[in-house]
Amino acid sequence: MVTATQRRGAVDHLKSLRVSERRACRLVGFSRSAAWYPLKSRSDGALRSRLKALAEWYPKYGYPTLHDMLVIEVQVVNRKRTYRIYQEEGLQVRTKKRKKLLRPRAPMLVPEAINER
């Protein structure tokens, strides 16, 4: 799968070889309007550090609760972005293993009359 950034790079390369932008976009399969759209650099540094701090402070909370806390703080709006950073940082909630009740095995008594058991 080719990403949009790779397609944009291919269009720029073809344009440097004196191919028109229209033809380059058609060859690469990239939208001309997307080629003109300015790139926004996304810095997740502040969000990443705040998410890690909240996960340390509340170790039992999963990403949905932490996301809601970030929304209240007006740090983030997109749930998928929070989940992506949560996964990249390895902030999984540890699930407790179920404790198995240890009971000694006792042989079952055989009833000797009707309705005894």
N, C-alpha and C positions, 0 to 999 in steps of 0.2 A: 504494500500500500504506500503510495507516494503522498507525502504531506503537502500542505499548501505552501509551506516555506520552501520545500524542495522545488515545487512547480514555479514559484516566484523566482528562485535562483536560475532555473532553466530558461525562463522568459528573459531575464536580464542577460544571461549568457548569449542567447540568440540575438538579442537586440545589439549586443556589442559586436556581433558578427555581421552587422548591417542588414538584419532581417527586420521587417516592419513589426511594430508591436501587435498589430491585428493578426498577422500571419503567425507570429511566435506564440501568441495566446491560443490560436486555433490548433497549432501543432502540439502544444503541450497539454491542451485541454484545460486551460485556466481562464477564468472569466476576466474580461478586460476591466470591468468595474472593480473587481477584486485586485487587479494589478495596480490600479490607481489609488486604491484605498490605503491610507497611511498606516504603517505598523505601529501598534501601541505596545510599548514594553511593559510587561507586568512584573512588578516586584512583589513577591510574596514574603519578603523578609519579616516585616512587622507582624503580618498575620500568622506566619509560621511560628515566630517566637511567642506570640500571645497564646496560640493554640497549645504549644508545648507547656507553657506556664499553667494554663487552665487544666491540662491533662495531669500535670504533676500535683496540682492543688486538689483536684477531684479525680482520684484514680478509678473510681467505680463508674464514672460517667462514660458513655460511649460517644461516638461522634454526633448523633442527633442532638443530644442534650448540650454538648459543647458548642455545636453550631448555633443553637438557640441562644446560648449565652453570648456568642460573638455577634449575633444579630441585635441583641439588646444593647451591646456596646457600640453598635454601628461600625463594626470592623469588616463585616462581610455580608453579602446578600445571597450568593449562589451556593446552594447546598453541595453541588457536585465538586465545586472548587474546594470546599472544606473537606470533603471526603478524600479528594486526591491528595491533599497535603497530609491529612491524617494517615493515609496509607503509606506515603513516602517516608514519613517520620517513624513509622512502625509503632503507632500508639494504640495497639489493640488492647481491649479490656480482657484481662485474664479471667477465664471462667473457672469456677471452683469445681473440682472433681467431686462426684457424688460419693458420700461416705457409705460404705456397705455395712449394714448391720450384721455383726457376727453373732450367730446363734449356734449353739452346739446341736449337732444332729442327734435326735433321740428316736429310737425305733417306735413305730406306731403300735399302740396297743390294739390287739384284736378283740373286738367285742364278743362277749360270750352269750348275750341275750338280746332280744329285740329292743330297739329304742335305747340302747345303752350309750351310744356315742352321741 
